[in-house]
Amino acid sequence: MKKLAVILIATILAANVVSARNDDKKEAKSSNTSSMVKTIKGVVVDKTTGEGLAGASVMVNDKVIYTDFEGNFSVKLSEPKAKIRVGLISYSTTELEINKNLNELKVELDAVE
């Protein structure tokens, strides 16, 4: 009976060690992935006046975000490079390729007459 109890306890302890190692691997992989994500801040402005354009759409990797009242936006990149498309009603649409080396981005849009 004592042998059975010792074997049972040893089995439970071994299972807990394996489970803890797997959790550590998952946590390490998760932290490596999150460290590869970079936030790039940008502003969309009128090319002629230099004023920030509120409500401009910024599409990055099929995700659309909009600029704030001053034309500011921020995007998170997990890939080394990405294409962004920026547009606003009454303005031309611009497509750019950006990379993770950028910290800030200024996009100038031409007014369409």
Buried (B, 14 or more C-beta within 10 A) or exposed (E): EEEEEEEEEEEEEEEEEEEEEEEEEEEEEEEEEEEEEBEBEBBBBBBEEEEBBBEBBBBBEEEEBEBBEEBEBEBEBEEEEBEBEBBBEEBEBBEEEBEBEEEEBEBBBEEEE
